[in-house]
């Protein structure tokens, strides 16, 4: 997986976070569709963290080879 593809995936995850924030009802955040939106936000955040870890590990691997 190259750097460009990883960046595109991170941007898509951030777009999903922004979309799901609009679906959250802040008066009742744990009821109805708000729960699903919160799960989507957490899942997207996990995806971003995993992709950042992956990119960092690739940088470390490249430095070790050089």
C-alpha positions, 0 to 999 in steps of 0.5 A, a space after each residue: 500500500 503506497 502513501 497516496 492510497 493511505 492518505 486517501 483512506 485517511 481523508 475518507 475516514 475523516 469525511 465519514 467522521 464529519 458526516 456522522 457528527 451531523 447525524 448525532 442528536 446531542 440531546 439524546 446521543 445514546 438513542 436511535 440513530 445517534 448510537 449508530 453515528 457514534 459507533 461510526 465515529 469511533 470506527 473511523 477514528 480507529 481506522 485513522 489511528 491504524 493507518 497512521 501507525 501503518 505509515 509510521 511503521 513503513 517509515 521506520 522500515 525504510 530507515 532501517 533498510 537504508 
